[in-house]
């Protein structure tokens, strides 16, 4: 017999709210209606993200909860520079040439 999955109907409803709202947003040409639909899409996204995090925590054993949660940190997905941002941004502005190398534009 199938075990009940708490929160799953609410999660599906939130995802449907997000999808239908964004579809309506893309199809409408009325600004007030577009703003309401965009707000509903944001609400659906907020609810689904909260429920997904809660369901992940609920279904993970205590000993693995921190490790599983660490996989959802977006900072791990981003490519990190080897140098601090301050080092990268110092100096005159540079532009990429047609050959793919960076050159310093001359002042006119």
N, CA, C and O atoms as CSV, one atom per row, in Angstrom:
chain,resi,resn,atom,element,x,y,z
A,1,UNK,N,N,0.832,-1.173,0.000
A,1,UNK,CA,C,0.000,0.000,0.000
A,1,UNK,C,C,0.887,1.250,0.000
A,1,UNK,O,O,1.945,1.257,0.629
A,2,UNK,N,N,0.473,2.279,-0.683
A,2,UNK,CA,C,1.255,3.505,-0.830
A,2,UNK,C,C,1.178,4.351,0.439
A,2,UNK,O,O,0.101,4.557,0.997
A,3,UNK,N,N,2.335,4.836,0.884
A,3,UNK,CA,C,2.373,5.693,2.064
A,3,UNK,C,C,1.987,7.118,1.679
A,3,UNK,O,O,2.332,7.585,0.594
A,4,UNK,N,N,1.269,7.809,2.570
A,4,UNK,CA,C,0.922,9.195,2.263
A,4,UNK,C,C,2.168,10.074,2.268
A,4,UNK,O,O,3.073,9.871,3.078
A,5,UNK,N,N,2.212,11.012,1.399
A,5,UNK,CA,C,3.345,11.944,1.306
A,5,UNK,C,C,2.858,13.325,1.711
A,5,UNK,O,O,2.225,14.020,0.917
A,6,UNK,N,N,3.152,13.724,2.942
A,6,UNK,CA,C,2.652,15.017,3.411
A,6,UNK,C,C,3.270,16.172,2.639
A,6,UNK,O,O,4.471,16.176,2.373
A,7,UNK,N,N,2.470,17.121,2.291
A,7,UNK,CA,C,2.953,18.314,1.612
A,7,UNK,C,C,3.008,18.214,0.110
A,7,UNK,O,O,3.128,19.236,-0.565
A,8,UNK,N,N,2.927,17.031,-0.433
A,8,UNK,CA,C,3.053,16.899,-1.878
A,8,UNK,C,C,1.904,17.568,-2.637
A,8,UNK,O,O,2.174,18.234,-3.637
A,9,UNK,N,N,0.634,17.431,-2.221
A,9,UNK,CA,C,-0.425,18.148,-2.951
A,9,UNK,C,C,-0.247,19.665,-2.901
A,9,UNK,O,O,-0.516,20.354,-3.885
A,10,UNK,N,N,0.201,20.184,-1.766
A,10,UNK,CA,C,0.441,21.629,-1.668
A,10,UNK,C,C,1.584,22.054,-2.582
A,10,UNK,O,O,1.521,23.120,-3.195
A,11,UNK,N,N,2.619,21.238,-2.679
A,11,UNK,CA,C,3.745,21.554,-3.560
A,11,UNK,C,C,3.307,21.551,-5.020
A,11,UNK,O,O,3.684,22.437,-5.787
A,12,UNK,N,N,2.522,20.570,-5.399
A,12,UNK,CA,C,2.023,20.509,-6.779
A,12,UNK,C,C,1.136,21.710,-7.066
A,12,UNK,O,O,1.207,22.291,-8.149
A,13,UNK,N,N,0.301,22.085,-6.104
A,13,UNK,CA,C,-0.551,23.261,-6.280
A,13,UNK,C,C,0.255,24.541,-6.431
A,13,UNK,O,O,-0.088,25.395,-7.248
A,14,UNK,N,N,1.328,24.684,-5.649
A,14,UNK,CA,C,2.173,25.879,-5.748
A,14,UNK,C,C,2.884,25.941,-7.090
A,14,UNK,O,O,3.013,27.016,-7.676
A,15,UNK,N,N,3.341,24.809,-7.575
A,15,UNK,CA,C,4.011,24.780,-8.888
A,15,UNK,C,C,3.009,25.089,-9.997
A,15,UNK,O,O,3.337,25.790,-10.954
A,16,UNK,N,N,1.795,24.569,-9.872
A,16,UNK,CA,C,0.756,24.885,-10.861
A,16,UNK,C,C,0.404,26.374,-10.832
A,16,UNK,O,O,0.218,26.989,-11.882
A,17,UNK,N,N,0.313,26.955,-9.626
A,17,UNK,CA,C,0.048,28.389,-9.508
A,17,UNK,C,C,1.138,29.192,-10.201
A,17,UNK,O,O,0.850,30.160,-10.905
A,18,UNK,N,N,2.388,28.791,-10.002
A,18,UNK,CA,C,3.509,29.480,-10.640
A,18,UNK,C,C,3.419,29.369,-12.166
A,18,UNK,O,O,3.563,30.364,-12.875
A,19,UNK,N,N,3.182,28.160,-12.659
A,19,UNK,CA,C,3.157,27.949,-14.108
A,19,UNK,C,C,1.996,28.646,-14.795
A,19,UNK,O,O,2.169,29.270,-15.842
A,20,UNK,N,N,0.813,28.539,-14.204
A,20,UNK,CA,C,-0.367,29.175,-14.805
A,20,UNK,C,C,-0.235,30.695,-14.750
A,20,UNK,O,O,-0.615,31.382,-15.698
A,21,UNK,N,N,0.298,31.225,-13.655
A,21,UNK,CA,C,0.473,32.675,-13.532
A,21,UNK,C,C,1.474,33.206,-14.547
A,21,UNK,O,O,1.246,34.253,-15.155
A,22,UNK,N,N,2.577,32.496,-14.735
A,22,UNK,CA,C,3.560,32.955,-15.729
A,22,UNK,C,C,3.032,32.830,-17.152
A,22,UNK,O,O,3.344,33.659,-18.007
A,23,UNK,N,N,2.240,31.805,-17.406
A,23,UNK,CA,C,1.623,31.669,-18.730
A,23,UNK,C,C,0.669,32.821,-18.986
A,23,UNK,O,O,0.689,33.426,-20.058
A,24,UNK,N,N,-0.163,33.122,-18.004
A,24,UNK,CA,C,-1.076,34.250,-18.135
A,24,UNK,C,C,-0.337,35.567,-18.275
A,24,UNK,O,O,-0.756,36.435,-19.041
A,25,UNK,N,N,0.765,35.727,-17.538
A,25,UNK,CA,C,1.587,36.932,-17.643
A,25,UNK,C,C,2.129,37.103,-19.061
A,25,UNK,O,O,2.169,38.213,-19.592
A,26,UNK,N,N,2.535,36.013,-19.654
A,26,UNK,CA,C,3.078,36.089,-21.014
A,26,UNK,C,C,2.018,36.371,-22.066
A,26,UNK,O,O,2.326,36.917,-23.125
A,27,UNK,N,N,0.777,36.008,-21.786
A,27,UNK,CA,C,-0.290,36.172,-22.780
A,27,UNK,C,C,-1.064,37.480,-22.658
A,27,UNK,O,O,-1.730,37.887,-23.609
A,28,UNK,N,N,-0.992,38.139,-21.517
A,28,UNK,CA,C,-1.798,39.342,-21.318
A,28,UNK,C,C,-1.099,40.583,-21.841
A,28,UNK,O,O,0.128,40.649,-21.897
A,29,UNK,N,N,-1.909,41.569,-22.224
A,29,UNK,CA,C,-1.361,42.854,-22.653
A,29,UNK,C,C,-1.819,43.980,-21.727
A,29,UNK,O,O,-1.489,45.143,-21.956
A,30,UNK,N,N,-2.577,43.639,-20.684
A,30,UNK,CA,C,-3.045,44.620,-19.715
A,30,UNK,C,C,-2.057,44.706,-18.556
A,30,UNK,O,O,-1.780,43.700,-17.903
A,31,UNK,N,N,-1.528,45.889,-18.298
A,31,UNK,CA,C,-0.503,46.060,-17.271
A,31,UNK,C,C,-0.984,45.684,-15.868
A,31,UNK,O,O,-0.266,44.969,-15.168
A,32,UNK,N,N,-2.166,46.131,-15.421
A,32,UNK,CA,C,-2.587,45.749,-14.060
A,32,UNK,C,C,-2.733,44.239,-13.885
A,32,UNK,O,O,-2.324,43.684,-12.865
A,33,UNK,N,N,-3.311,43.584,-14.874
A,33,UNK,CA,C,-3.446,42.129,-14.809
A,33,UNK,C,C,-2.079,41.450,-14.847
A,33,UNK,O,O,-1.865,40.453,-14.156
A,34,UNK,N,N,-1.157,41.979,-15.643
A,34,UNK,CA,C,0.187,41.414,-15.722
A,34,UNK,C,C,0.902,41.519,-14.376
A,34,UNK,O,O,1.603,40.589,-13.978
A,35,UNK,N,N,0.737,42.627,-13.679
A,35,UNK,CA,C,1.377,42.798,-12.373
A,35,UNK,C,C,0.793,41.840,-11.340
A,35,UNK,O,O,1.524,41.282,-10.521
A,36,UNK,N,N,-0.533,41.648,-11.379
A,36,UNK,CA,C,-1.165,40.700,-10.450
A,36,UNK,C,C,-0.682,39.287,-10.733
A,36,UNK,O,O,-0.380,38.539,-9.803
A,37,UNK,N,N,-0.606,38.912,-12.011
A,37,UNK,CA,C,-0.145,37.569,-12.368
A,37,UNK,C,C,1.318,37.362,-12.008
A,37,UNK,O,O,1.706,36.267,-11.599
A,38,UNK,N,N,2.122,38.388,-12.153
A,38,UNK,CA,C,3.531,38.289,-11.781
A,38,UNK,C,C,3.682,38.132,-10.262
A,38,UNK,O,O,4.541,37.388,-9.790
A,39,UNK,N,N,2.842,38.837,-9.511
A,39,UNK,CA,C,2.871,38.682,-8.056
A,39,UNK,C,C,2.425,37.279,-7.652
A,39,UNK,O,O,3.004,36.690,-6.739
A,40,UNK,N,N,1.412,36.738,-8.315
A,40,UNK,CA,C,0.969,35.370,-8.027
A,40,UNK,C,C,2.046,34.349,-8.371
A,40,UNK,O,O,2.216,33.357,-7.662
A,41,UNK,N,N,2.771,34.591,-9.455
A,41,UNK,CA,C,3.873,33.689,-9.813
A,41,UNK,C,C,4.960,33.724,-8.749
A,41,UNK,O,O,5.518,32.685,-8.397
A,42,UNK,N,N,5.263,34.900,-8.239
A,42,UNK,CA,C,6.247,35.008,-7.168
A,42,UNK,C,C,5.787,34.313,-5.898
A,42,UNK,O,O,6.586,33.684,-5.206
A,43,UNK,N,N,4.493,34.426,-5.589
A,43,UNK,CA,C,3.945,33.741,-4.428
A,43,UNK,C,C,4.040,32.227,-4.587
A,43,UNK,O,O,4.429,31.522,-3.655
A,44,UNK,N,N,3.683,31.730,-5.773
A,44,UNK,CA,C,3.786,30.294,-6.029
A,44,UNK,C,C,5.215,29.795,-5.929
A,44,UNK,O,O,5.460,28.703,-5.415
A,45,UNK,N,N,6.164,30.590,-6.419
A,45,UNK,CA,C,7.575,30.209,-6.342
A,45,UNK,C,C,8.057,30.197,-4.904
A,45,UNK,O,O,8.799,29.299,-4.506
A,46,UNK,N,N,7.645,31.184,-4.118
A,46,UNK,CA,C,8.029,31.251,-2.709
A,46,UNK,C,C,7.485,30.048,-1.936
A,46,UNK,O,O,8.205,29.432,-1.150
A,47,UNK,N,N,6.225,29.722,-2.163
A,47,UNK,CA,C,5.614,28.583,-1.475
A,47,UNK,C,C,6.282,27.278,-1.886
A,47,UNK,O,O,6.564,26.433,-1.037
A,48,UNK,N,N,6.539,27.104,-3.181
A,48,UNK,CA,C,7.139,25.840,-3.626
A,48,UNK,C,C,8.563,25.678,-3.104
A,48,UNK,O,O,8.962,24.569,-2.747
A,49,UNK,N,N,9.333,26.755,-3.054
A,49,UNK,CA,C,10.698,26.660,-2.532
A,49,UNK,C,C,10.696,26.323,-1.047
A,49,UNK,O,O,11.505,25.516,-0.588
A,50,UNK,N,N,9.787,26.940,-0.296
A,50,UNK,CA,C,9.685,26.646,1.138
A,50,UNK,C,C,9.270,25.201,1.367
A,50,UNK,O,O,9.831,24.518,2.224
A,51,UNK,N,N,8.291,24.734,0.605
A,51,UNK,CA,C,7.834,23.352,0.765
A,51,UNK,C,C,8.898,22.343,0.333
A,51,UNK,O,O,9.063,21.302,0.968
A,52,UNK,N,N,9.612,22.648,-0.737
A,52,UNK,CA,C,10.667,21.723,-1.169
A,52,UNK,C,C,11.753,21.602,-0.121
A,52,UNK,O,O,12.240,20.503,0.145
A,53,UNK,N,N,12.140,22.722,0.480
A,53,UNK,CA,C,13.155,22.679,1.537
A,53,UNK,C,C,12.654,21.905,2.751
A,53,UNK,O,O,13.390,21.113,3.339
A,54,UNK,N,N,11.384,22.141,3.125
A,54,UNK,CA,C,10.821,21.450,4.288
A,54,UNK,C,C,10.693,19.954,4.029
A,54,UNK,O,O,10.994,19.147,4.909
A,55,UNK,N,N,10.248,19.574,2.825
A,55,UNK,CA,C,10.117,18.152,2.505
A,55,UNK,C,C,11.479,17.471,2.439
A,55,UNK,O,O,11.607,16.306,2.815
A,56,UNK,N,N,12.486,18.182,1.969
A,56,UNK,CA,C,13.834,17.624,1.933
A,56,UNK,C,C,14.349,17.382,3.347
A,56,UNK,O,O,14.946,16.341,3.622
A,57,UNK,N,N,14.123,18.333,4.236
A,57,UNK,CA,C,14.556,18.172,5.625
A,57,UNK,C,C,13.772,17.064,6.325
A,57,UNK,O,O,14.328,16.313,7.126
A,58,UNK,N,N,12.496,16.967,6.022
A,58,UNK,CA,C,11.639,15.966,6.667
A,58,UNK,C,C,12.009,14.539,6.238
A,58,UNK,O,O,11.941,13.611,7.044
A,59,UNK,N,N,12.392,14.372,4.992
A,59,UNK,CA,C,12.671,13.040,4.478
A,59,UNK,C,C,14.108,12.591,4.594
A,59,UNK,O,O,14.436,11.480,4.177
A,60,UNK,N,N,14.981,13.422,5.150
A,60,UNK,CA,C,16.395,13.096,5.268
A,60,UNK,C,C,16.692,12.609,6.681
A,60,UNK,O,O,16.252,13.232,7.647
A,61,UNK,N,N,17.431,11.507,6.823
A,61,UNK,CA,C,17.806,11.043,8.169
A,61,UNK,C,C,18.644,12.091,8.904
A,61,UNK,O,O,19.344,12.887,8.278
A,62,UNK,N,N,18.567,12.084,10.227
A,62,UNK,CA,C,19.248,13.092,11.044
A,62,UNK,C,C,20.748,13.153,10.774
A,62,UNK,O,O,21.319,14.243,10.737
A,63,UNK,N,N,21.382,12.029,10.590
A,63,UNK,CA,C,22.824,11.998,10.392
A,63,UNK,C,C,23.275,12.583,9.064
A,63,UNK,O,O,24.438,12.960,8.924
A,64,UNK,N,N,22.380,12.667,8.087
A,64,UNK,CA,C,22.746,13.169,6.760
A,64,UNK,C,C,22.141,14.527,6.435
A,64,UNK,O,O,22.355,15.051,5.341
A,65,UNK,N,N,21.401,15.095,7.354
A,65,UNK,CA,C,20.647,16.320,7.070
A,65,UNK,C,C,21.553,17.477,6.656
A,65,UNK,O,O,21.232,18.188,5.704
A,66,UNK,N,N,22.658,17.681,7.336
A,66,UNK,CA,C,23.562,18.776,6.983
A,66,UNK,C,C,24.223,18.574,5.637
A,66,UNK,O,O,24.397,19.521,4.871
A,67,UNK,N,N,24.590,17.342,5.353
A,67,UNK,CA,C,25.249,17.062,4.070
A,67,UNK,C,C,24.291,17.227,2.905
A,67,UNK,O,O,24.667,17.757,1.860
A,68,UNK,N,N,23.067,16.780,3.076
A,68,UNK,CA,C,22.088,16.917,2.002
A,68,UNK,C,C,21.734,18.390,1.796
A,68,UNK,O,O,21.589,18.843,0.661
A,69,UNK,N,N,21.596,19.130,2.887
A,69,UNK,CA,C,21.276,20.557,2.775
A,69,UNK,C,C,22.399,21.327,2.091
A,69,UNK,O,O,22.133,22.298,1.382
A,70,UNK,N,N,23.638,20.917,2.286
A,70,UNK,CA,C,24.750,21.642,1.680
A,70,UNK,C,C,24.751,21.526,0.160
A,70,UNK,O,O,25.320,22.377,-0.524
A,71,UNK,N,N,24.131,20.498,-0.366
A,71,UNK,CA,C,24.065,20.350,-1.819
A,71,UNK,C,C,23.161,21.388,-2.466
A,71,UNK,O,O,23.283,21.641,-3.664
A,72,UNK,N,N,22.250,21.998,-1.700
A,72,UNK,CA,C,21.323,22.988,-2.235
A,72,UNK,C,C,21.895,24.399,-2.157
A,72,UNK,O,O,21.198,25.328,-2.563
A,73,UNK,N,N,23.141,24.634,-1.653
A,73,UNK,CA,C,23.697,25.997,-1.614
A,73,UNK,C,C,24.108,26.404,-2.998
A,73,UNK,O,O,24.897,25.719,-3.650
A,74,UNK,N,N,23.572,27.528,-3.456
A,74,UNK,CA,C,23.850,27.981,-4.822
A,74,UNK,C,C,25.286,28.455,-4.980
A,74,UNK,O,O,25.821,28.444,-6.088
A,75,UNK,N,N,25.911,28.867,-3.901
A,75,UNK,CA,C,27.284,29.355,-4.021
A,75,UNK,C,C,28.225,28.257,-4.497
A,75,UNK,O,O,29.263,28.551,-5.091
A,76,UNK,N,N,27.884,27.008,-4.248
A,76,UNK,CA,C,28.729,25.901,-4.715
A,76,UNK,C,C,28.609,25.713,-6.221
A,76,UNK,O,O,29.519,25.181,-6.857
A,77,UNK,N,N,27.494,26.145,-6.790
A,77,UNK,CA,C,27.288,25.971,-8.225
A,77,UNK,C,C,27.998,27.032,-9.035
A,77,UNK,O,O,28.303,26.821,-10.209
A,78,UNK,N,N,28.269,28.185,-8.411
A,78,UNK,CA,C,28.893,29.281,-9.132
A,78,UNK,C,C,30.382,29.029,-9.285
A,78,UNK,O,O,31.028,28.455,-8.409
A,79,UNK,N,N,30.904,29.465,-10.403
A,79,UNK,CA,C,32.338,29.358,-10.626
A,79,UNK,C,C,33.019,30.432,-9.808
A,79,UNK,O,O,32.619,31.596,-9.851
A,80,UNK,N,N,34.033,30.061,-9.072
A,80,UNK,CA,C,34.737,31.015,-8.230
A,80,UNK,C,C,36.045,31.440,-8.876
A,80,UNK,O,O,36.756,30.630,-9.469
A,81,UNK,N,N,36.344,32.707,-8.752
A,81,UNK,CA,C,37.592,33.242,-9.265
A,81,UNK,C,C,38.713,32.928,-8.273
A,81,UNK,O,O,38.480,32.855,-7.066
A,82,UNK,N,N,39.913,32.745,-8.782
A,82,UNK,CA,C,41.052,32.472,-7.897
A,82,UNK,C,C,41.542,33.734,-7.219
A,82,UNK,O,O,42.198,33.669,-6.180
A,83,UNK,N,N,41.225,34.892,-7.804
A,83,UNK,CA,C,41.639,36.160,-7.223
A,83,UNK,C,C,40.431,36.861,-6.618
A,83,UNK,O,O,39.310,36.683,-7.095
A,84,UNK,N,N,40.644,37.657,-5.570
A,84,UNK,CA,C,39.530,38.426,-5.017
A,84,UNK,C,C,38.998,39.417,-6.046
A,84,UNK,O,O,39.712,39.804,-6.971
A,85,UNK,N,N,37.756,39.822,-5.884
A,85,UNK,CA,C,37.119,40.741,-6.830
A,85,UNK,C,C,37.865,42.058,-6.894
A,85,UNK,O,O,37.922,42.669,-7.961
A,86,UNK,N,N,38.438,42.518,-5.794
A,86,UNK,CA,C,39.149,43.795,-5.807
A,86,UNK,C,C,40.359,43.740,-6.727
A,86,UNK,O,O,40.685,44.742,-7.365
A,87,UNK,N,N,41.034,42.598,-6.813
A,87,UNK,CA,C,42.177,42.473,-7.718
A,87,UNK,C,C,41.726,42.480,-9.172
A,87,UNK,O,O,42.396,43.047,-10.035
A,88,UNK,N,N,40.605,41.858,-9.433
A,88,UNK,CA,C,40.117,41.777,-10.808
A,88,UNK,C,C,39.678,43.148,-11.303
A,88,UNK,O,O,39.856,43.459,-12.480
A,89,UNK,N,N,39.108,43.977,-10.428
A,89,UNK,CA,C,38.541,45.248,-10.834
A,89,UNK,C,C,39.558,46.388,-10.857
A,89,UNK,O,O,39.239,47.459,-11.375
A,90,UNK,N,N,40.775,46.207,-10.317
A,90,UNK,CA,C,41.761,47.271,-10.283
A,90,UNK,C,C,42.324,47.548,-11.668
A,90,UNK,O,O,42.319,46.671,-12.532
A,91,UNK,N,N,42.798,48.743,-11.875
A,91,UNK,CA,C,43.449,49.100,-13.124
A,91,UNK,C,C,42.480,49.714,-14.109
A,91,UNK,O,O,41.286,49.832,-13.834
A,92,UNK,N,N,43.009,50.110,-15.276
A,92,UNK,CA,C,42.165,50.753,-16.288
A,92,UNK,C,C,41.177,49.747,-16.881
A,92,UNK,O,O,41.410,48.539,-16.822
A,93,UNK,N,N,40.088,50.237,-17.446
A,93,UNK,CA,C,39.117,49.320,-18.056
A,93,UNK,C,C,39.727,48.602,-19.249
A,93,UNK,O,O,40.525,49.176,-19.990
A,94,UNK,N,N,39.351,47.353,-19.428
A,94,UNK,CA,C,39.878,46.556,-20.529
A,94,UNK,C,C,38.729,46.081,-21.410
A,94,UNK,O,O,37.617,45.858,-20.932
A,95,UNK,N,N,39.004,45.932,-22.679
A,95,UNK,CA,C,38.015,45.496,-23.659
A,95,UNK,C,C,38.575,44.281,-24.380
A,95,UNK,O,O,39.776,44.215,-24.643
A,96,UNK,N,N,37.720,43.321,-24.702
A,96,UNK,CA,C,38.190,42.140,-25.410
A,96,UNK,C,C,38.334,42.456,-26.895
A,96,UNK,O,O,37.408,42.969,-27.523
A,97,UNK,N,N,39.502,42.145,-27.448
A,97,UNK,CA,C,39.737,42.396,-28.868
A,97,UNK,C,C,39.108,41.290,-29.700
A,97,UNK,O,O,38.602,40.306,-29.161
A,98,UNK,N,N,39.143,41.458,-31.011
A,98,UNK,CA,C,38.577,40.451,-31.903
A,98,UNK,C,C,39.375,39.152,-31.873
A,98,UNK,O,O,38.872,38.109,-32.292
A,99,UNK,N,N,40.607,39.203,-31.386
A,99,UNK,CA,C,41.434,37.996,-31.288
A,99,UNK,C,C,41.193,37.234,-29.992
A,99,UNK,O,O,41.742,36.148,-29.809
A,100,UNK,N,N,40.376,37.786,-29.083
A,100,UNK,CA,C,40.073,37.107,-27.848
A,100,UNK,C,C,40.951,37.494,-26.679
A,100,UNK,O,O,40.835,36.910,-25.602
A,101,UNK,N,N,41.839,38.480,-26.869
A,101,UNK,CA,C,42.679,38.921,-25.761
A,101,UNK,C,C,42.176,40.279,-25.266
A,101,UNK,O,O,41.480,40.996,-25.985
A,102,UNK,N,N,42.536,40.615,-24.038
A,102,UNK,CA,C,42.102,41.875,-23.476
A,102,UNK,C,C,43.092,42.974,-23.819
A,102,UNK,O,O,44.304,42.789,-23.709
A,103,UNK,N,N,42.571,44.110,-24.232
A,103,UNK,CA,C,43.398,45.271,-24.547
A,103,UNK,C,C,42.887,46.462,-23.756
A,103,UNK,O,O,41.715,46.509,-23.383
A,104,UNK,N,N,43.763,47.426,-23.501
A,104,UNK,CA,C,43.367,48.649,-22.814
A,104,UNK,C,C,43.027,49.675,-23.879
A,104,UNK,O,O,43.877,50.012,-24.703
A,105,UNK,N,N,41.777,50.186,-23.875
A,105,UNK,CA,C,41.403,51.159,-24.916
A,105,UNK,C,C,42.168,52.454,-24.734
A,105,UNK,O,O,42.369,52.910,-23.608
A,106,UNK,N,N,42.597,53.051,-25.843
A,106,UNK,CA,C,43.328,54.314,-25.780
A,106,UNK,C,C,42.336,55.457,-25.716
A,106,UNK,O,O,41.272,55.408,-26.333
A,107,UNK,N,N,42.698,56.499,-24.954
A,107,UNK,CA,C,41.833,57.669,-24.826
A,107,UNK,C,C,41.916,58.518,-26.071
A,107,UNK,O,O,42.962,58.572,-26.716
A,108,UNK,N,N,40.832,59.182,-26.419
A,108,UNK,CA,C,40.821,60.033,-27.615
A,108,UNK,C,C,40.738,61.463,-27.258
A,108,UNK,O,O,40.718,62.320,-28.141
